[in-house]
Amino acid sequence: MSPFILSVVESKEEARRGSIFWWRLAMLLALVALFSGVLLTGVSVWFLGAVALAGAGGAAYTFNFHIPAALIRLFAMARTAAKYGERLVGHKAALLDQVSRRSMLFSAMAAAPKVRGASWQLGDQDRLADFVDDVENLDFAKLRVGIPLLATAGGLAFVTAATLFVAPMALAVILPLLFGTATCARWLLPRLARGWQHVRLGKRAAGRRLGAGLGAVVPLQAERTWQKTLAASFTALSGADAQFLQLRCKMAAADTLVGLLGPIAGLVTLGCAWLMGQRGEALLPAAFVAFAWLALGEATQGASRILLARVKEDAASKALKAWTTGTPPEIATIHGLSSCVSSLEIVAMPRRAPDGRSLGGTVDLILEAGRPTVLSGPSGCGKTSLLKQVAGWLEADGDGKLTGDGIELANASRRQLVFLGLHDAAVLSDTVRENLFAPDATDAECRAALDIVELGERVRLAGGLEGWITQDTLSLGEAHRLNLARALLSPLPIILLDEPGEHLDTEQARRIVERLIAQLRDRILLISSHKASGAWKGAREFKLDGTPSEIRNRID
């Protein structure tokens, strides 16, 4: 296994171990906050009851109010401190989880069939918005679902045990209420999921319609349909908002019913204790437990939010799984193949489009380290699709054979060995360093790669390697050159570049590509271009114009 892969695996494992500790601490603080709230209410009622029983007689002079008063202040401060501590510690644990989850997710996405079949689907704004929402819902699921549920379960166990001790008859009423509440929650969960999904799809469709209308202002106004388009879009958005409001009203009603559980349980506990003959001071423990039920009921009034967070977590898990279906969560080594591949032989590879349809003909090609090859041809002849086939992004293993140093390579194996630089590569909202995708590269290596693609000065003006960039802060040419810098810093032995001169003027493209060829002379390098190989010094040409008779072309 390469040092790069080892470092990624080790960093993820270290983050996972660290997050386990912080999640346990967050859970402990959540329990402290809940129990402090329950004890605060119980002790307060016990204190008031004891004072009332002491009255104004001689007992009042001997009543020690300092201890219960100190306990009330202690529980109040503990509840406040634990609540804030649980928020801080929980978010720290969630952020640590992101280190392992997101690196695994993005590496799996890059190899997933859907992404291979349609290039970077995150270029679709709808997909990007859904993806961001799904990742956030998964990242904070423990905070919004796991911790509240475990804390509530702990509180219920404590108060139920206390009720069994002071008024066991009350459990004959309380336990069926708890069972009925749990049954209602299970009944509500799928309905909540359908309602939320319906609202989400409605907003997405309305937003897509509005975006299309805003992008076609002039023709729509010329056709006098601009107002109609806007009205239809906003009507759809209003309809989705109205559905969400109805959903929130149902959630509020459910919270009200759950909130009644505490007062009912408290009254039943007090009533049963009274029927059991508890009077005066003997009734104080029952009052303590009754108001503990009241405090617990107040803590569970946001039950519908927990259910909705659970719905979002399930939907997010299914959506993200769809990106990574059939791909292993960890990068594996390729048995019998060195990370330094010196030759790649393609024999009778059937040409496919991203949607799987045949483009006609087959390809025979030998690629060798130190002998860069230019795949030339007009736009639309299938150059990019062929690069994706070689990289293993398209399922085209059927009839052809692709071997590296004499070992046959399936799609999964090629994806581990190939860097595919598309001309429309995404720019993450992150630092320049993170966007280079080279965590093991030194600062000097990163700056050298940026200088080679003539992006060094631009990065220095933007704040250096730690400068923050987004897709919108870079021009098309700058984003493309950033992707070429990624190719330079990649440790993979096979480099495929899709139109490296795209969005660049002719002279700049010539300079940068010739530097790339020189720097990557120890790698297998395949470049697609509209231009002939004469445009790139030291490269040889493989023509691809879409006619089956000329597609079959072997270079020895």
C-alpha positions as CSV (number, residue, x, y, z in Angstrom):
1,M,0.0,0.0,0.0
2,S,1.4,3.4,-0.9
3,P,2.4,6.0,1.8
4,F,-0.5,8.3,0.6
5,I,-3.1,5.6,1.1
6,L,-1.6,4.6,4.5
7,S,-1.7,8.2,5.6
8,V,-5.3,8.6,4.6
9,V,-6.3,5.4,6.4
10,E,-4.3,6.3,9.5
11,S,-5.8,9.8,9.7
12,K,-9.3,8.4,9.4
13,E,-8.6,5.8,12.1
14,E,-7.2,8.5,14.4
15,A,-10.2,10.7,13.9
16,R,-12.6,7.8,14.5
17,R,-10.9,6.9,17.8
18,G,-11.0,10.6,18.9
19,S,-14.6,11.0,18.0
20,I,-15.6,7.9,20.1
21,F,-14.2,9.6,23.2
22,W,-15.9,12.9,22.5
23,W,-19.3,11.2,21.7
24,R,-19.1,9.4,25.0
25,L,-18.4,12.6,26.8
26,A,-21.3,14.3,25.0
27,M,-23.6,11.5,26.0
28,L,-22.5,11.8,29.6
29,L,-23.1,15.6,29.6
30,A,-26.5,15.1,28.0
31,L,-27.5,12.7,30.8
32,V,-26.1,15.1,33.4
33,A,-28.2,17.9,31.9
34,L,-31.4,15.8,31.8
35,F,-31.0,14.4,35.4
36,S,-30.0,17.8,36.7
37,G,-33.3,19.2,35.3
38,V,-35.3,16.3,36.7
39,L,-33.6,16.6,40.2
40,L,-33.9,20.4,40.1
41,T,-37.7,20.2,39.7
42,G,-38.1,17.3,42.2
43,V,-35.9,18.9,44.9
44,S,-37.7,22.3,44.4
45,V,-41.1,20.7,45.0
46,W,-39.8,18.6,48.0
47,F,-38.3,21.8,49.4
48,L,-41.5,23.8,49.1
49,G,-43.6,20.9,50.5
50,A,-41.2,20.5,53.5
51,V,-41.4,24.2,54.2
52,A,-45.2,24.1,54.0
53,L,-45.3,21.2,56.4
54,A,-43.0,22.9,58.8
55,G,-45.4,25.8,58.9
56,A,-44.9,28.7,61.3
57,G,-44.6,26.6,64.5
58,G,-41.7,25.3,66.3
59,A,-40.6,23.0,63.5
60,A,-39.9,26.0,61.4
61,Y,-37.1,27.0,63.7
62,T,-35.4,23.7,63.4
63,F,-35.9,23.2,59.7
64,N,-32.5,23.3,57.8
65,F,-33.2,25.0,54.5
66,H,-29.5,25.5,53.6
67,I,-29.0,21.9,52.2
68,P,-32.0,21.8,49.8
69,A,-31.3,25.4,48.8
70,A,-27.7,24.5,48.0
71,L,-28.9,21.5,46.0
72,I,-31.3,23.6,44.0
73,R,-28.4,26.0,43.0
74,L,-26.1,23.0,42.3
75,F,-28.6,21.3,40.0
76,A,-29.5,24.6,38.2
77,M,-25.8,25.3,37.5
78,A,-25.1,21.7,36.6
79,R,-28.0,21.7,34.1
80,T,-26.8,24.9,32.4
81,A,-23.2,23.9,32.3
82,A,-24.0,20.4,31.0
83,K,-26.3,21.7,28.2
84,Y,-23.6,24.1,26.9
85,G,-20.9,21.4,27.4
86,E,-22.9,18.8,25.5
87,R,-23.4,21.2,22.6
88,L,-19.7,22.0,22.3
89,V,-18.4,18.5,22.8
90,G,-21.1,17.0,20.5
91,H,-20.2,19.4,17.7
92,K,-16.5,18.6,18.1
93,A,-17.3,14.8,17.9
94,A,-19.5,15.4,14.8
95,L,-16.6,17.4,13.1
96,L,-14.2,14.6,13.9
97,D,-16.6,12.1,12.3
98,Q,-16.6,14.2,9.2
99,V,-12.9,13.6,8.6
100,S,-13.4,9.9,8.1
101,R,-16.9,9.9,6.7
102,R,-16.3,12.6,4.0
103,S,-12.9,11.2,2.8
104,M,-14.5,7.8,2.4
105,L,-17.6,9.3,0.8
106,F,-15.8,11.3,-1.8
107,S,-13.4,8.5,-2.7
108,A,-16.4,6.1,-3.1
109,M,-18.3,8.7,-5.1
110,A,-15.5,9.1,-7.5
111,A,-15.7,5.4,-8.3
112,A,-19.4,5.0,-8.2
113,P,-21.3,3.9,-11.3
114,K,-23.6,7.0,-11.4
115,V,-20.7,9.4,-11.2
116,R,-18.7,7.5,-13.8
117,G,-21.7,7.3,-16.1
118,A,-22.4,11.0,-16.1
119,S,-19.2,12.7,-15.0
120,W,-19.3,14.9,-12.0
121,Q,-23.0,15.0,-11.2
122,L,-22.4,17.6,-8.5
123,G,-22.3,20.1,-11.4
124,D,-26.1,19.9,-11.2
125,Q,-27.2,22.5,-8.7
126,D,-30.2,20.4,-7.6
127,R,-27.9,17.4,-6.9
128,L,-25.4,19.6,-5.2
129,A,-28.0,21.1,-2.9
130,D,-29.5,17.7,-2.0
131,F,-26.0,16.3,-1.5
132,V,-25.0,19.1,0.9
133,D,-28.3,18.6,2.9
134,D,-27.8,14.8,3.0
135,V,-24.3,15.1,4.3
136,E,-25.3,17.6,6.9
137,N,-28.2,15.4,8.1
138,L,-25.9,12.4,8.4
139,D,-23.1,14.4,10.1
140,F,-25.4,15.7,12.9
141,A,-27.7,12.7,13.2
142,K,-26.2,11.7,16.5
143,L,-26.7,15.2,17.9
144,R,-30.3,15.4,16.8
145,V,-31.4,11.8,17.2
146,G,-29.0,9.6,19.0
147,I,-28.1,11.7,22.0
148,P,-31.7,13.0,22.7
149,L,-33.1,9.5,22.4
150,L,-30.5,7.9,24.7
151,A,-30.9,10.7,27.3
152,T,-34.7,10.4,27.2
153,A,-34.5,6.6,27.6
154,G,-32.1,7.1,30.6
155,G,-34.5,9.6,32.2
156,L,-37.5,7.3,31.6
157,A,-35.7,4.4,33.2
158,F,-34.7,6.4,36.3
159,V,-38.2,8.0,36.9
160,T,-40.0,4.7,36.2
161,A,-37.8,2.9,38.8
162,A,-38.5,5.7,41.3
163,T,-42.2,5.4,40.6
164,L,-42.0,1.7,41.2
165,F,-40.4,2.4,44.6
166,V,-42.9,5.1,45.9
167,A,-46.1,4.3,44.0
168,P,-46.1,1.0,42.1
169,M,-49.8,1.2,41.4
170,A,-49.2,4.2,39.1
171,L,-47.3,2.1,36.6
172,A,-50.5,0.3,35.7
173,V,-51.5,3.6,34.0
174,I,-48.1,5.0,33.1
175,L,-46.7,2.0,31.3
176,P,-49.7,1.7,28.8
177,L,-49.3,5.4,28.2
178,L,-45.6,5.0,27.4
179,F,-46.4,2.0,25.1
180,G,-49.2,4.0,23.4
181,T,-46.8,6.9,22.8
182,A,-44.1,4.6,21.3
183,T,-46.8,3.0,19.0
184,C,-48.0,6.4,17.9
185,A,-44.4,7.4,17.1
186,R,-43.9,4.3,15.0
187,W,-47.2,5.1,13.2
188,L,-46.2,8.7,12.6
189,L,-42.7,8.0,11.4
190,P,-43.5,6.7,7.8
191,R,-46.2,9.4,7.4
192,L,-43.7,12.1,8.4
193,A,-41.2,10.6,5.9
194,R,-43.7,10.7,3.1
195,G,-44.8,14.3,3.9
196,W,-41.2,15.6,4.2
197,Q,-40.2,13.9,0.9
198,H,-43.2,15.3,-0.9
199,V,-42.3,18.8,0.4
200,R,-38.7,18.4,-0.6
201,L,-39.5,17.2,-4.2
202,G,-42.1,20.0,-4.5
203,K,-39.5,22.7,-3.6
204,R,-36.9,21.2,-5.9
205,A,-39.3,21.2,-8.9
206,A,-40.4,24.7,-8.2
207,G,-36.9,25.9,-7.7
208,R,-35.8,24.3,-11.0
209,R,-38.7,25.9,-12.8
210,L,-37.9,29.3,-11.3
211,G,-34.2,28.9,-12.2
212,A,-35.0,28.0,-15.8
213,G,-37.3,31.1,-16.0
214,L,-34.6,33.4,-14.6
215,G,-32.1,32.0,-17.1
216,A,-34.4,32.8,-20.0
217,V,-35.7,36.2,-19.2
218,V,-35.3,37.8,-22.6
219,P,-37.0,35.1,-24.7
220,L,-39.8,34.7,-22.2
221,Q,-40.5,38.4,-22.1
222,A,-40.4,38.5,-25.9
223,E,-43.1,35.7,-25.9
224,R,-45.0,37.6,-23.2
225,T,-44.9,34.6,-20.9
226,W,-42.4,36.0,-18.3
227,Q,-45.1,36.9,-15.7
228,K,-46.9,33.6,-16.2
229,T,-43.7,31.6,-15.7
230,L,-42.9,33.5,-12.5
231,A,-46.4,33.2,-11.2
232,A,-46.4,29.4,-11.7
233,S,-43.0,29.1,-10.1
234,F,-43.9,31.1,-7.0
235,T,-47.3,29.4,-6.8
236,A,-45.5,26.0,-6.6
237,L,-43.1,27.3,-4.0
238,S,-46.0,28.6,-1.9
239,G,-47.7,25.3,-2.3
240,A,-44.6,23.5,-1.0
241,D,-44.4,25.9,1.9
242,A,-48.0,25.4,2.7
243,Q,-47.5,21.6,2.8
244,F,-44.5,22.1,5.1
245,L,-46.7,24.3,7.4
246,Q,-49.3,21.6,7.6
247,L,-46.6,19.1,8.4
248,R,-45.3,21.4,11.2
249,C,-48.9,21.8,12.6
250,K,-49.1,18.0,12.8
251,M,-45.7,17.9,14.5
252,A,-46.9,20.6,17.0
253,A,-50.0,18.5,17.8
254,A,-47.9,15.4,18.3
255,D,-45.6,17.4,20.7
256,T,-48.6,18.6,22.6
257,L,-49.8,15.1,23.2
258,V,-46.3,13.9,24.2
259,G,-46.0,16.9,26.5
260,L,-49.2,15.8,28.3
261,L,-47.5,12.5,29.3
262,G,-45.5,14.2,32.0
263,P,-48.4,16.0,33.8
264,I,-50.6,12.9,33.5
265,A,-47.9,10.6,34.9
266,G,-47.3,13.1,37.7
267,L,-50.9,13.3,38.7
268,V,-51.3,9.5,38.6
269,T,-48.2,9.1,40.8
270,L,-49.5,11.5,43.4
271,G,-53.0,10.1,43.3
272,C,-51.8,6.5,43.7
273,A,-49.5,7.5,46.6
274,W,-52.5,9.2,48.3
275,L,-54.7,6.1,47.8
276,M,-51.9,4.0,49.3
277,G,-52.2,6.1,52.5
278,Q,-49.3,8.4,52.2
279,R,-49.9,11.7,54.0
280,G,-47.8,14.6,55.2
281,E,-44.1,14.0,55.1
282,A,-44.7,10.5,53.7
283,L,-46.1,12.1,50.5
284,L,-43.0,14.2,49.8
285,P,-41.1,11.4,48.0
286,A,-44.2,10.8,45.8
287,A,-44.3,14.6,45.1
288,F,-40.6,14.5,44.2
289,V,-41.2,11.7,41.6
290,A,-44.4,13.3,40.3
291,F,-42.7,16.5,39.5
292,A,-39.7,14.6,38.1
293,W,-42.3,13.2,35.5
294,L,-43.4,16.7,34.8
295,A,-39.8,17.8,34.1
296,L,-39.2,14.8,31.9
297,G,-42.3,15.5,30.0
298,E,-41.1,19.1,29.4
299,A,-37.8,17.7,28.0
300,T,-39.7,15.4,25.5
301,Q,-41.9,18.2,24.0
302,G,-39.6,18.3,21.0
303,A,-40.2,14.6,20.2
304,S,-41.4,15.4,16.7
305,R,-38.1,17.2,15.8
306,I,-36.3,14.0,16.8
307,L,-38.6,12.0,14.5
308,L,-38.1,14.4,11.7
309,A,-34.3,14.3,12.2
310,R,-34.6,10.5,12.1
311,V,-36.5,10.7,8.8
312,K,-33.9,12.9,7.3
313,E,-31.1,10.6,8.6
314,D,-32.7,7.6,6.9
315,A,-33.3,9.5,3.6
316,A,-29.7,10.8,3.7
317,S,-28.3,7.4,4.2
318,K,-30.2,5.9,1.3
319,A,-29.3,8.8,-1.0
320,L,-25.6,8.7,-0.2
321,K,-25.6,4.9,-0.5
322,A,-26.9,5.3,-4.0
323,W,-23.8,7.3,-4.9
324,T,-21.5,4.5,-3.6
325,T,-23.4,1.3,-4.5
326,G,-21.0,-1.5,-5.4
327,T,-17.8,0.3,-4.3
328,P,-15.7,-0.7,-1.4
329,P,-15.4,1.8,1.5
330,E,-11.6,1.6,1.6
331,I,-9.0,1.8,-1.2
332,A,-7.5,-1.6,-1.6
333,T,-4.2,-2.6,-3.1
334,I,-4.1,-4.4,-6.5
335,H,-2.7,-7.9,-6.2
336,G,0.4,-8.5,-8.3
337,L,0.6,-5.0,-9.7
338,S,3.2,-2.4,-8.8
339,S,2.1,1.2,-8.2
340,C,4.5,2.1,-11.0
341,V,2.9,0.9,-14.2
342,S,5.2,1.3,-17.2
343,S,2.8,0.2,-20.0
344,L,-0.9,0.0,-20.7
345,E,-2.2,-2.1,-23.6
346,I,-5.8,-1.7,-24.9
347,V,-7.0,-4.6,-27.1
348,A,-10.4,-4.5,-28.9
349,M,-12.1,-2.1,-26.4
350,P,-15.7,-1.4,-27.6
351,R,-16.4,2.3,-27.6
352,R,-19.3,3.3,-25.3
353,A,-21.1,6.6,-24.5
354,P,-21.7,7.6,-20.9
355,D,-25.3,6.3,-21.1
356,G,-24.0,2.8,-22.3
357,R,-24.9,3.0,-25.9
358,S,-22.4,1.8,-28.5
359,L,-20.4,4.4,-30.5
360,G,-19.3,1.8,-33.0
361,G,-15.9,0.2,-33.6
362,T,-13.2,-0.9,-31.2
363,V,-9.9,0.6,-30.1
364,D,-6.4,-0.9,-30.0
365,L,-3.8,1.2,-28.4
366,I,-0.5,0.8,-26.5
367,L,0.5,3.4,-24.0
368,E,3.9,3.6,-22.4
369,A,5.6,5.7,-19.8
370,G,7.8,8.4,-21.4
371,R,5.8,8.3,-24.7
372,P,2.9,10.8,-24.3
373,T,0.0,10.2,-26.7
374,V,-2.5,12.8,-27.9
375,L,-6.0,11.5,-28.7
376,S,-7.2,14.0,-31.4
377,G,-10.4,14.4,-33.2
378,P,-13.4,16.8,-33.7
379,S,-15.8,17.7,-30.9
380,G,-18.3,15.0,-30.3
381,C,-16.3,12.1,-31.7
382,G,-16.1,10.4,-28.2
383,K,-12.6,11.4,-26.9
384,T,-13.8,12.2,-23.4
385,S,-15.9,9.0,-23.3
386,L,-12.8,6.9,-24.3
387,L,-10.8,8.5,-21.5
388,K,-13.5,7.6,-19.1
389,Q,-13.4,4.0,-20.4
390,V,-9.7,3.8,-20.0
391,A,-10.0,5.2,-16.5
392,G,-12.7,2.7,-15.6
393,W,-15.5,5.2,-15.2
394,L,-17.7,3.5,-17.8
395,E,-18.8,-0.1,-17.7
396,A,-17.1,-1.4,-20.9
397,D,-15.4,-4.5,-19.7
398,G,-17.5,-6.8,-21.9
399,D,-15.5,-7.6,-25.0
400,G,-12.3,-5.6,-24.8
401,K,-9.2,-6.3,-22.7
402,L,-6.9,-3.7,-20.9
403,T,-3.7,-4.9,-19.4
404,G,-1.0,-3.1,-17.4
405,D,2.5,-4.6,-17.4
406,G,0.9,-7.8,-18.6
407,I,-1.8,-8.0,-15.9
408,E,-5.4,-7.6,-16.9
409,L,-7.1,-4.7,-15.3
410,A,-10.8,-4.5,-14.5
411,N,-12.6,-1.2,-14.0
412,A,-12.1,-1.2,-10.2
413,S,-8.3,-1.8,-10.6
414,R,-7.9,1.0,-13.2
415,R,-9.7,3.5,-11.0
416,Q,-7.1,3.0,-8.4
417,L,-4.2,3.6,-10.9
418,V,-5.6,6.4,-13.0
419,F,-5.9,10.2,-12.6
420,L,-8.6,11.5,-14.9
421,G,-8.4,15.3,-15.3
422,L,-11.6,16.5,-16.9
423,H,-11.8,20.0,-18.2
424,D,-14.9,20.7,-16.2
425,A,-13.5,19.6,-12.8
426,A,-15.1,20.9,-9.7
427,V,-13.6,23.4,-7.3
428,L,-14.5,22.9,-3.6
429,S,-15.3,25.7,-1.3
430,D,-12.0,25.3,0.7
431,T,-8.4,26.3,0.7
432,V,-6.1,26.1,-2.3
433,R,-4.1,23.4,-0.5
434,E,-7.2,21.2,0.0
435,N,-8.2,21.8,-3.6
436,L,-4.9,20.4,-4.8
437,F,-5.9,16.9,-3.4
438,A,-2.3,16.3,-2.4
439,P,-2.1,16.0,1.4
440,D,1.4,14.5,1.3
441,A,2.9,17.2,-1.0
442,T,5.1,19.8,0.6
443,D,4.5,23.6,0.3
444,A,7.3,23.8,-2.1
445,E,5.9,21.0,-4.3
446,C,2.5,22.7,-4.3
447,R,3.9,26.1,-5.3
448,A,6.0,24.5,-8.0
449,A,3.0,22.8,-9.5
450,L,1.0,26.0,-9.5
451,D,3.9,27.9,-11.1
452,I,4.1,25.3,-13.9
453,V,0.5,25.9,-14.8
454,E,1.0,29.7,-14.4
455,L,-1.3,29.9,-11.4
456,G,1.3,30.7,-8.8
457,E,0.9,34.5,-8.8
458,R,-2.9,34.3,-8.7
459,V,-2.7,32.0,-5.7
460,R,-0.2,34.3,-3.9
461,L,-2.5,37.3,-4.4
462,A,-5.5,35.2,-3.1
463,G,-3.7,34.5,0.2
464,G,-1.3,31.6,-0.7
465,L,-2.0,27.9,-0.2
466,E,-4.2,28.7,2.8
467,G,-6.3,31.2,0.8
468,W,-10.0,30.3,0.5
469,I,-11.4,29.7,-2.9
470,T,-14.8,28.7,-4.4
471,Q,-16.1,27.8,-7.8
472,D,-17.1,31.4,-8.4
473,T,-13.8,33.0,-7.4
474,L,-11.9,31.3,-10.2
475,S,-12.4,31.8,-13.9
476,L,-12.9,28.8,-16.2
477,G,-9.3,29.0,-17.2
478,E,-8.0,29.2,-13.7
479,A,-10.2,26.3,-12.5
480,H,-8.9,24.3,-15.4
481,R,-5.2,25.1,-14.6
482,L,-5.9,24.2,-10.9
483,N,-7.0,20.7,-12.2
484,L,-3.8,20.4,-14.2
485,A,-1.8,21.2,-11.0
486,R,-3.7,18.3,-9.4
487,A,-2.4,16.1,-12.2
488,L,1.2,17.2,-11.5
489,L,0.8,16.4,-7.8
490,S,-0.9,13.1,-8.2
491,P,1.1,10.0,-7.3
492,L,-0.8,7.8,-9.7
493,P,1.1,6.2,-12.6
494,I,-1.5,6.8,-15.3
495,I,-2.5,10.4,-16.1
496,L,-5.4,11.1,-18.5
497,L,-6.0,14.8,-19.4
498,D,-9.2,15.9,-21.1
499,E,-8.5,19.0,-23.3
500,P,-5.7,20.5,-21.2
501,G,-5.7,23.5,-23.5
502,E,-9.4,24.3,-22.9
503,H,-10.2,27.8,-21.8
504,L,-6.6,28.9,-22.4
505,D,-5.2,30.9,-25.3
506,T,-3.1,29.0,-27.8
507,E,0.3,30.2,-26.6
508,Q,-0.4,29.7,-22.9
509,A,-1.8,26.2,-23.7
510,R,1.3,25.2,-25.6
511,R,3.6,26.4,-22.8
512,I,1.7,24.6,-20.0
513,V,1.1,21.3,-21.9
514,E,4.7,21.0,-22.9
515,R,5.7,21.6,-19.3
516,L,3.3,18.9,-18.2
517,I,4.7,16.5,-20.8
518,A,8.2,17.2,-19.4
519,Q,7.2,16.8,-15.8
520,L,5.2,13.6,-16.3
521,R,7.7,11.8,-18.5
522,D,7.9,9.0,-16.0
523,R,4.2,8.3,-16.2
524,I,1.8,7.0,-18.8
525,L,0.2,10.1,-20.3
526,L,-2.8,10.2,-22.6
527,I,-4.2,13.6,-23.7
528,S,-7.4,14.4,-25.6
529,S,-7.4,17.4,-27.8
530,H,-9.1,19.0,-30.8
531,K,-5.7,19.8,-32.2
532,A,-3.2,17.4,-33.9
533,S,-0.2,16.1,-32.0
534,G,2.0,18.7,-33.7
535,A,0.7,21.3,-31.3
536,W,2.4,19.5,-28.4
537,K,6.1,19.0,-28.6
538,G,7.2,15.4,-28.0
539,A,3.7,13.8,-28.2
540,R,2.4,11.3,-30.8
541,E,-1.1,11.2,-32.2
542,F,-4.0,8.8,-32.1
543,K,-6.7,10.0,-34.4
544,L,-10.3,9.5,-33.5
545,D,-12.9,10.9,-35.8
546,G,-15.9,8.6,-35.2
547,T,-15.6,6.3,-38.3
548,P,-15.1,2.7,-37.4
549,S,-12.5,2.2,-40.1
550,E,-10.2,4.8,-38.6
551,I,-10.9,4.1,-35.0
552,R,-8.9,0.8,-35.0
553,N,-5.4,2.2,-34.9
554,R,-2.5,0.6,-33.1
555,I,0.6,2.5,-32.1
556,D,3.7,0.4,-31.4
